[in-house]
Amino acid sequence: MKELPRQRTETLFTDRKGAYTRQQALVEAHRCLFCEDAPCTRACPTHIDIAGFIRKIATGNLRGSAGTIFESNILGRSCARTCPVEVLCVGDCVYNELGVPPIQIGKLQRHATDAAIEAEWSYFEAGAPTGRSVGLVGGGPASLACAHELRRLGHAATIYERHERLGGLNTHGVAPYKLKADIAVEEVDWVLSIGEIDVRTGVEVGKDLGWEELESAHDAVFLGVGLGADHRLSTPGEDLEGIVGAVDWIERMKTGQVDVSEVRSAAVIGGGNTAIDGVRELLGLGIERVTLIYRGDDSGRSGYDHEWDRAKREGASALWRAVPVEYEGTGRVERIRCARLDGDKRPTGEEITVDADFVLLAVGQAKLGDAIAAALSGVESEGGRLVVDESGALGRPGWFAGGDASNGAKEVVNAVAEGKRAARAIHEHLGGA
């Protein structure tokens, strides 16, 4: 994979949640009640034995703790940083019902997995060769988890990725105060260290390599393609300088450099987690005024409450029930003319103008399912998502999918769970026990 440049804008950000020291981890681990029927484990999409890995930290068995995590989630290091634990494992900790601060599961998971990867501890070996091969499209968490599990089962695996680096959103899209690109790339290398996972970057399947050619080269195919380009709304003035897609801008900020030193006021259009991340990133880069503009009200946004609460504490403001109707400026955007909406999202006739010399569009990404379904008989899509059964199988024999391409846009941990699930189904399809 192509090396990351040392000078990246993302390095200006510090970790939102700092790492535990050994003593801090021991103190926190000893607080755990080690519930036999742990609700935190049920809340985790990969069903990590959370009580088990925390108990091993408490007894000084850090290597064993990480092994317990990786057995369920091979990308446990990045998930420790990216998971919205507030609404998953930590949110279901029994201490919440007792009025006691919940166990900081994500930070304990980070403590164990960081130690394991930094020490290059090895836990898994490739299985005896089966002579069967699987092609995996996309190099993000779903494909990485699937490929690693396939190698444990003895199948050859080839990952095709259009970017120059693997990691998907972990490398290119996660907010840098959660996960930096170099940590994601280091984790990818550790996952690939199981051996004999062929990686072909700079290859876009359907363009550089035909779908039928891919199928003929392998015994099965896994689609972990994620989502496509940022949506645009075709609003008048949208082609002015300073108006960019949020996902594209975040990728450039994480893997290279962006310059917002001349920006004084910015706006982010949207109400999801990418929009909120964009707000926090712009504030973190020193922009004085950052406004979230969303067509619904505060209770209607899809972005997590805990993330928006942090954004407000950092200085963000919001304009609810508003939608841009024109971007104005001479050459570069200077302001946004917005129409106010009522509770049913219909124009009220009122307009408001927001000053902004930089705008991030975070109104969603293209879903790739329809295009793939159109190119492959037997593959179906619904609302842009690939239609899979409970094992991840598509309607075309030998084809499987997981991650954002089929779930629409969930968390990294969901992609990992779906990739591993599909690997087991592929193994069965190929005649494995």
Number of C-alpha atoms within 10 A of each C-alpha: 13 9 10 16 11 10 12 17 18 24 19 11 16 14 13 12 11 12 14 15 10 13 9 12 20 19 13 19 23 15 14 20 15 15 14 8 9 18 18 23 21 16 18 21 19 22 16 21 18 24 20 19 25 31 20 19 25 19 12 13 15 21 19 18 26 29 22 22 24 18 15 17 21 29 25 29 26 27 24 23 22 19 19 19 20 18 14 17 26 23 17 21 25 19 16 13 10 9 8 10 12 20 24 18 23 21 19 25 25 21 23 29 27 20 16 22 17 11 10 11 14 13 14 16 14 19 15 11 13 14 9 15 20 28 24 29 25 27 30 28 33 36 37 29 24 29 31 28 25 25 26 18 20 20 26 25 27 20 23 26 25 18 18 14 21 28 24 25 20 26 28 25 24 24 26 24 21 19 25 25 24 18 15 22 20 15 24 23 15 19 19 17 16 19 15 14 20 15 18 20 18 14 18 16 18 14 9 10 12 13 15 12 11 19 15 12 12 17 19 22 27 27 27 30 27 30 22 15 14 18 16 15 10 10 12 12 18 20 14 18 16 19 22 19 21 28 25 15 19 26 20 17 21 26 23 16 17 15 9 15 9 9 17 15 20 27 29 29 25 25 26 19 17 24 27 28 24 28 29 22 21 23 20 17 16 13 18 14 18 27 21 22 24 24 25 21 18 16 9 13 17 15 18 15 16 11 15 22 12 13 22 14 9 13 15 21 16 17 20 19 23 26 24 22 18 17 23 20 15 9 11 17 22 20 20 22 17 21 20 21 20 14 11 9 14 13 15 13 9 10 15 13 14 18 18 25 22 25 28 25 25 25 19 21 18 14 25 22 26 17 13 20 19 12 14 13 10 12 21 19 20 11 11 20 22 29 22 19 10 10 18 26 24 24 18 13 12 18 24 28 33 33 28 27 26 29 19 18 17 12 16 26 26 21 30 28 24 28 32 27 22 29 29 19 19 26 19 11 16 17 10 12 8
